Amino acid sequence: MKKNIIHIITHDTGRYIGCYGAPVNTPNIDKLAKEGVIFTNYFCSAPQCSPSRASMFSGLFPHNNGVYGLAHRGFILKEDIPYLPKILKENGYKTYLFGIQHETSRDKSEKLGYQKVIKSKSMSCIDVVPDLLNFLDSKPEEPFFISVGFEETHLPWPFVENFDKNIKVPDFLPDVEEVKKDMAGFNIVIDRVDKAIKQIIDGIKRNNLYDNTLIILTTDHGLPLPGAKATLFDPGIGIFLIIRGEGFEGGRKINCLSSNIDLMPTILDYLKIEIPQNIEGKSLMPVLRGEMEEIRDEIFVELTYHAGYDPQRGIRTKRYKYIKNFEVRQFYFPPNVDPSFSKEYFKKLGYFEKLRPFEFFFDLEKDPLERENLIDKPEYKEIVETLRKKLIQKMKETEDPLLSGRVPLPENARVTPPWAYEPKTLWVGEE
């Protein structure tokens, strides 16, 4: 009997959940991790919602699948791209979408391969989960693939006036009042997500689907705070992945280096469905089966358009990271930083005025917070040159348009100009 699949994706959560060591209370997510498999060295292809999600379901880099910017701003998935919901539909699955998809305009979700799109009152888990539970209670035809997307934990977060002054903050951010204000709001929405996960699992069990359903829980990119989302630093590209089901059991921790371009081929391999040729993703099943310890030596990450144009490319191994910036930009590019108390704090520190270097190189073993740029250190010269060459070679192999200069906007796409401070400032057409 074919396995059902319920794929749950949050917005902008990174690895900031309890089972990844974050100081937040997520008991139901943590319980799922203890029953399933947790991937501890898992990254997204791009630190932004639409490009990351499109890579996750296509096995391709954003510059290859067409979604190298935000879907609601005019970046569209290419027509001929192999896509997970489409492939599963062609192999006998009933395919459903609940809540958010961020890979094309919302009125075109069916083009992604969803046979039915269930529209809730909002994209919050508060409204999406009851509709999902009603569906599961209706005894749907099996096998099914359900994608469930929540707007949580995207900003804005609730404002907490009297927050706990001892609240913990992410290690990549300063322990100051502005950041604590933000994290107090985050803790409210992540608690909401955690309770939603319990409701979903209870609904799956209530309908006797637990033993025959693969539950996948993940997110698209890092926290929407300075130094994470829309950057190629680890807080932007490091994401969580938890899978529970037959073959994904026992609370195992998988530490092999992997990217979310690997999720689609992993699922197809697990289901014994042919994996499309000419994709960049690799199946993780050989690692799950104990046949291999690693599927790759490095991952590649990219950023082209977010709110504004900030082209970057990067390569990361387990120890080192090299990032190349292709435009003159501030250290943190204001149009690509969501409004928050933390943003205003970093503005006061001058991060939106000083320019960023064109290249970064970090020794992650010695400097996991990526504080010291070692690009000019002679003792690392050979390693830097090796990674630099590998990055350019991968760009050539995948025909990255950035090699030819500025990547043009799609027709009628909207972009925030580079001198703007807020993402909501829009242009239509070229800068």
C-alpha positions as CSV (number, residue, x, y, z in Angstrom):
1,M,0.0,0.0,0.0
2,K,1.4,3.4,-1.0
3,K,2.2,5.8,1.9
4,N,0.2,8.9,2.4
5,I,2.3,12.1,2.8
6,I,1.5,15.2,4.9
7,H,4.0,17.9,4.3
8,I,3.8,20.8,6.8
9,I,5.8,23.9,6.2
10,T,6.2,27.0,8.5
11,H,7.3,30.4,7.4
12,D,10.6,31.9,8.5
13,T,11.4,29.6,11.4
14,G,15.0,28.5,10.6
15,R,16.1,26.0,13.3
16,Y,14.6,28.0,16.2
17,I,12.7,25.1,17.8
18,G,13.4,23.1,21.0
19,C,14.8,19.9,19.4
20,Y,17.4,21.9,17.6
21,G,18.7,23.4,20.9
22,A,16.8,26.7,20.7
23,P,15.5,28.1,24.1
24,V,11.9,27.9,23.1
25,N,9.1,25.5,24.3
26,T,8.0,23.2,21.4
27,P,7.1,19.9,23.2
28,N,4.9,18.5,20.4
29,I,7.4,19.2,17.7
30,D,10.1,17.8,19.9
31,K,8.0,14.6,20.5
32,L,7.7,14.2,16.7
33,A,11.4,14.4,16.4
34,K,11.9,11.8,19.1
35,E,9.6,9.4,17.2
36,G,11.1,10.2,13.8
37,V,14.3,11.4,12.2
38,I,15.8,14.9,12.7
39,F,18.2,16.3,10.1
40,T,20.7,18.5,11.9
41,N,22.9,19.7,9.0
42,Y,20.1,20.7,6.6
43,F,20.0,24.0,4.6
44,C,17.8,25.8,2.1
45,S,18.9,26.7,-1.4
46,A,18.0,30.3,-0.8
47,P,17.1,32.3,2.3
48,Q,13.8,33.4,1.1
49,C,10.3,31.9,0.9
50,S,9.4,31.5,-2.8
51,P,12.9,30.4,-4.1
52,S,13.4,28.0,-1.2
53,R,10.0,26.4,-1.5
54,A,10.3,26.0,-5.3
55,S,13.7,24.3,-4.9
56,M,12.3,22.0,-2.2
57,F,9.7,20.6,-4.6
58,S,11.7,20.8,-7.8
59,G,15.2,19.6,-6.8
60,L,16.6,22.6,-8.7
61,F,18.3,25.8,-7.8
62,P,16.1,29.0,-8.0
63,H,18.0,30.3,-11.0
64,N,17.1,27.1,-12.8
65,N,13.5,26.7,-11.9
66,G,12.6,30.3,-12.6
67,V,11.7,31.4,-9.0
68,Y,14.7,33.5,-8.2
69,G,12.5,36.1,-6.5
70,L,9.2,36.3,-4.7
71,A,6.2,34.8,-6.4
72,H,3.8,37.5,-5.4
73,R,6.2,40.0,-7.0
74,G,6.1,38.3,-10.4
75,F,8.6,35.5,-10.4
76,I,7.0,32.4,-11.8
77,L,8.0,28.7,-11.9
78,K,8.9,27.5,-15.4
79,E,6.3,25.4,-17.1
80,D,8.5,22.4,-17.8
81,I,9.9,21.9,-14.3
82,P,9.4,18.5,-12.7
83,Y,7.4,19.3,-9.5
84,L,6.6,17.0,-6.6
85,P,2.8,17.4,-6.5
86,K,2.7,17.0,-10.3
87,I,4.8,13.8,-10.2
88,L,2.8,12.3,-7.3
89,K,-0.5,13.1,-9.1
90,E,0.8,11.3,-12.2
91,N,1.6,8.3,-9.9
92,G,-1.9,7.8,-8.5
93,Y,-1.8,10.3,-5.6
94,K,-4.7,12.6,-4.8
95,T,-3.0,16.0,-4.2
96,Y,-4.3,18.8,-1.9
97,L,-3.1,22.2,-0.7
98,F,-4.1,23.7,2.6
99,G,-2.9,27.2,3.5
100,I,0.1,28.8,1.9
101,Q,2.0,27.9,-1.2
102,H,4.5,30.6,-2.2
103,E,5.8,29.3,-5.6
104,T,3.3,30.9,-7.9
105,S,0.3,33.3,-7.6
106,R,-2.4,32.0,-5.3
107,D,-5.0,31.7,-8.1
108,K,-2.7,29.3,-10.1
109,S,-2.0,26.7,-7.4
110,E,-3.5,24.0,-9.5
111,K,-0.6,24.5,-12.0
112,L,1.8,23.1,-9.4
113,G,-0.1,19.8,-9.4
114,Y,-2.7,20.2,-6.7
115,Q,-6.0,18.7,-7.7
116,K,-7.8,20.6,-4.9
117,V,-7.0,23.8,-3.1
118,I,-8.8,24.3,0.2
119,K,-9.0,28.0,1.0
120,S,-9.3,28.9,4.7
121,K,-10.4,32.1,6.3
122,S,-6.7,33.0,6.7
123,M,-3.3,31.5,6.2
124,S,-2.7,31.2,9.9
125,C,-2.6,27.7,11.5
126,I,-5.6,28.8,13.6
127,D,-7.8,28.6,10.5
128,V,-5.9,26.2,8.3
129,V,-5.7,23.3,10.8
130,P,-9.5,23.0,11.4
131,D,-10.1,22.7,7.7
132,L,-7.4,20.0,7.4
133,L,-8.9,18.1,10.4
134,N,-12.3,18.2,8.8
135,F,-10.8,16.8,5.6
136,L,-9.1,14.0,7.4
137,D,-12.3,13.1,9.3
138,S,-14.0,12.8,5.9
139,K,-12.0,9.6,5.2
140,P,-10.3,10.8,2.0
141,E,-9.3,8.5,-0.8
142,E,-5.7,7.1,-0.4
143,P,-2.9,7.5,-1.2
144,F,-2.9,11.3,-0.8
145,F,-0.3,14.0,-0.7
146,I,-1.2,17.1,1.4
147,S,0.8,20.2,1.6
148,V,0.0,22.3,4.6
149,G,1.5,25.9,4.8
150,F,1.2,28.3,7.7
151,E,1.9,32.0,7.7
152,E,3.5,31.5,11.1
153,T,6.3,32.4,12.0
154,H,6.4,35.3,9.5
155,L,6.5,38.8,10.8
156,P,4.6,40.8,12.2
157,W,4.6,39.0,15.5
158,P,2.3,40.0,18.4
159,F,3.5,42.9,20.5
160,V,4.2,41.9,24.2
161,E,4.2,45.0,26.3
162,N,5.3,43.3,29.6
163,F,7.8,40.7,28.3
164,D,10.1,38.6,30.4
165,K,13.4,40.5,30.7
166,N,15.2,37.2,31.0
167,I,13.9,35.9,27.7
168,K,16.6,34.2,25.7
169,V,17.6,35.5,22.2
170,P,19.2,33.7,19.3
171,D,23.0,33.5,19.6
172,F,23.6,35.4,16.4
173,L,21.8,38.5,17.8
174,P,22.7,40.8,20.7
175,D,21.1,40.3,24.0
176,V,19.3,43.7,24.1
177,E,15.8,44.9,24.8
178,E,14.8,45.4,21.1
179,V,15.6,41.8,20.2
180,K,13.9,40.5,23.4
181,K,10.7,42.4,22.3
182,D,10.8,40.6,19.0
183,M,11.5,37.2,20.5
184,A,8.6,37.6,23.0
185,G,6.3,37.9,20.0
186,F,8.0,35.0,18.3
187,N,7.4,32.7,21.3
188,I,3.7,33.3,21.0
189,V,3.5,32.3,17.3
190,I,5.9,29.3,17.7
191,D,3.7,28.0,20.6
192,R,0.7,28.4,18.2
193,V,2.5,26.3,15.6
194,D,3.5,23.7,18.2
195,K,-0.1,23.3,19.3
196,A,-1.2,23.0,15.7
197,I,1.2,20.1,15.1
198,K,-0.4,18.2,18.0
199,Q,-3.8,18.8,16.6
200,I,-2.7,17.5,13.2
201,I,-1.0,14.4,14.7
202,D,-4.1,13.7,16.8
203,G,-6.3,14.0,13.7
204,I,-4.0,11.6,11.8
205,K,-4.2,9.1,14.6
206,R,-7.9,9.5,15.2
207,N,-8.5,8.5,11.6
208,N,-6.1,5.4,11.7
209,L,-3.7,7.0,9.3
210,Y,-0.6,7.3,11.5
211,D,1.0,4.0,10.5
212,N,0.6,4.6,6.8
213,T,1.5,8.3,6.6
214,L,4.8,10.0,6.2
215,I,4.8,13.3,8.2
216,I,7.3,15.9,7.0
217,L,7.8,19.0,9.0
218,T,10.1,21.8,7.8
219,T,10.4,25.5,7.1
220,D,11.6,27.7,4.2
221,H,14.5,29.7,5.7
222,G,15.8,31.5,8.8
223,L,14.3,33.9,11.2
224,P,13.1,37.2,9.7
225,L,15.6,39.3,11.7
226,P,18.9,41.0,10.7
227,G,21.7,38.6,9.9
228,A,19.3,35.7,9.0
229,K,16.5,35.9,6.4
230,A,17.8,37.2,3.0
231,T,21.4,36.6,3.9
232,L,23.7,33.6,3.2
233,F,24.9,33.5,6.8
234,D,24.0,30.2,8.6
235,P,21.0,31.8,10.5
236,G,19.5,32.5,7.1
237,I,20.1,29.2,5.4
238,G,20.0,26.7,8.2
239,I,16.6,25.1,8.5
240,F,14.9,22.2,10.3
241,L,13.6,19.0,8.8
242,I,11.8,16.3,10.8
243,I,10.3,13.2,9.1
244,R,8.3,10.6,10.8
245,G,7.0,7.4,9.3
246,E,8.0,3.9,8.4
247,G,11.8,4.0,7.8
248,F,12.0,7.3,9.6
249,E,11.8,6.2,13.2
250,G,13.6,6.0,16.5
251,G,14.6,9.6,17.1
252,R,17.7,9.3,14.9
253,K,19.8,12.3,14.1
254,I,21.2,12.6,10.6
255,N,24.2,14.9,10.4
256,C,25.0,14.5,6.7
257,L,25.3,17.8,4.8
258,S,22.2,18.3,2.8
259,S,20.0,20.9,1.1
260,N,16.3,21.2,0.6
261,I,16.9,20.5,-3.1
262,D,17.4,16.9,-1.8
263,L,13.9,16.6,-0.4
264,M,12.0,15.9,-3.6
265,P,14.3,13.1,-4.8
266,T,14.4,11.6,-1.2
267,I,10.6,11.3,-1.2
268,L,10.4,9.8,-4.7
269,D,13.2,7.4,-3.8
270,Y,11.3,6.4,-0.6
271,L,8.1,5.8,-2.6
272,K,10.1,3.9,-5.4
273,I,9.0,6.5,-8.0
274,E,11.5,7.4,-10.7
275,I,13.5,10.5,-9.9
276,P,13.6,13.0,-12.8
277,Q,17.0,13.4,-14.6
278,N,18.9,16.6,-14.7
279,I,18.0,17.9,-11.2
280,E,20.6,19.0,-8.7
281,G,19.0,17.3,-5.7
282,K,20.2,13.9,-4.4
283,S,18.2,11.3,-2.4
284,L,19.0,11.0,1.2
285,M,17.7,7.4,1.3
286,P,21.2,5.8,1.0
287,V,22.1,7.6,4.3
288,L,18.8,6.5,5.9
289,R,19.5,2.9,4.9
290,G,23.1,3.1,6.3
291,E,24.7,2.7,2.9
292,M,26.4,6.0,2.9
293,E,27.4,8.7,5.5
294,E,27.3,11.7,3.1
295,I,25.6,12.4,-0.2
296,R,27.7,15.5,-1.0
297,D,30.8,17.4,0.1
298,E,29.3,20.9,-0.2
299,I,26.1,22.7,-0.7
300,F,25.4,25.8,-2.9
301,V,23.3,28.7,-1.8
302,E,22.1,31.8,-3.6
303,L,20.2,35.0,-3.4
304,T,19.1,37.2,-6.4
305,Y,15.9,39.1,-5.8
306,H,14.1,39.4,-2.5
307,A,12.3,42.7,-1.9
308,G,15.3,44.3,-3.6
309,Y,18.1,43.1,-5.8
310,D,21.0,41.7,-3.8
311,P,22.8,39.0,-5.9
312,Q,25.0,36.7,-3.9
313,R,26.2,33.1,-4.3
314,G,27.8,30.8,-1.7
315,I,29.3,27.4,-1.1
316,R,29.4,25.7,2.3
317,T,31.2,22.6,3.4
318,K,30.9,21.2,6.9
319,R,33.8,23.4,8.0
320,Y,34.1,26.3,5.6
321,K,31.9,28.8,3.8
322,Y,32.7,31.2,1.0
323,I,30.2,33.9,-0.1
324,K,30.6,36.2,-3.2
325,N,28.6,39.4,-3.4
326,F,28.0,40.8,-6.9
327,E,26.7,44.3,-6.1
328,V,27.7,47.2,-3.8
329,R,25.4,46.8,-0.9
330,Q,25.2,47.7,2.8
331,F,26.3,45.1,5.3
332,Y,22.6,44.3,5.9
333,F,20.6,45.5,2.9
334,P,17.6,47.5,4.3
335,P,15.0,46.6,1.6
336,N,15.5,42.9,2.4
337,V,15.2,43.2,6.2
338,D,11.6,43.0,7.5
339,P,10.4,45.7,9.9
340,S,11.1,44.8,13.5
341,F,12.4,46.2,16.8
342,S,15.7,44.4,15.9
343,K,15.9,46.2,12.6
344,E,15.7,49.6,14.3
345,Y,18.4,48.5,16.7
346,F,20.8,47.6,13.9
347,K,20.0,50.8,12.1
348,K,21.3,52.7,15.2
349,L,24.4,50.6,15.1
350,G,25.1,51.7,11.5
351,Y,24.7,48.3,9.8
352,F,22.5,49.9,7.0
353,E,25.2,52.4,6.2
354,K,28.6,50.6,6.1
355,L,29.3,48.6,3.0
356,R,29.7,44.8,3.0
357,P,32.9,43.2,1.5
358,F,32.6,41.6,-1.9
359,E,33.8,38.3,-0.4
360,F,33.3,36.4,2.9
361,F,35.2,33.4,4.0
362,F,34.5,31.7,7.4
363,D,36.1,28.8,9.3
364,L,32.9,27.5,10.9
365,E,34.7,25.1,13.2
366,K,36.5,28.0,14.9
367,D,33.9,30.7,14.2
368,P,30.3,29.2,14.1
369,L,28.7,32.7,14.4
370,E,30.6,33.9,11.3
371,R,32.1,37.0,13.0
372,E,35.6,37.0,11.5
373,N,36.0,37.3,7.7
374,L,39.2,35.4,6.9
375,I,39.1,36.2,3.1
376,D,42.6,37.8,3.2
377,K,44.3,35.5,5.7
378,P,47.3,33.9,3.9
379,E,46.9,30.6,5.8
380,Y,43.5,30.1,4.2
381,K,44.5,31.3,0.7
382,E,44.5,27.8,-0.9
383,I,41.1,26.8,0.6
384,V,39.5,30.1,-0.4
385,E,40.8,29.7,-4.0
386,T,39.4,26.1,-4.1
387,L,36.0,27.1,-2.9
388,R,36.0,30.2,-5.2
389,K,36.7,28.0,-8.2
390,K,34.1,25.4,-7.2
391,L,31.5,28.1,-6.9
392,I,32.2,29.6,-10.3
393,Q,32.3,26.1,-11.8
394,K,28.9,25.3,-10.4
395,M,27.5,28.6,-11.7
396,K,28.8,27.6,-15.2
397,E,27.5,24.1,-15.0
398,T,24.0,25.3,-14.1
399,E,24.1,28.2,-16.5
400,D,23.6,30.8,-13.8
401,P,22.5,34.0,-15.5
402,L,24.5,36.1,-12.9
403,L,27.7,35.1,-14.7
404,S,26.6,37.3,-17.6
405,G,25.9,40.4,-15.4
406,R,22.8,41.8,-13.8
407,V,19.9,39.4,-13.7
408,P,16.9,41.1,-15.4
409,L,13.5,41.3,-13.8
410,P,10.7,39.3,-15.4
411,E,8.2,41.3,-17.3
412,N,5.9,43.3,-14.9
413,A,7.7,42.0,-11.8
414,R,8.0,44.4,-8.9
415,V,11.1,45.3,-6.9
416,T,12.1,47.6,-4.1
417,P,14.8,50.1,-5.1
418,P,18.2,49.7,-3.4
419,W,17.9,53.1,-1.7
420,A,14.6,52.3,0.0
421,Y,14.5,51.4,3.7
422,E,11.3,49.4,3.9
423,P,10.4,46.4,1.6
424,K,7.0,47.8,0.8
425,T,8.4,50.5,-1.4
426,L,7.9,49.1,-5.0
427,W,8.9,49.7,-8.6
428,V,7.6,48.0,-11.7
429,G,10.4,47.4,-14.2
430,E,14.1,47.8,-14.1
431,E,15.9,49.8,-11.5
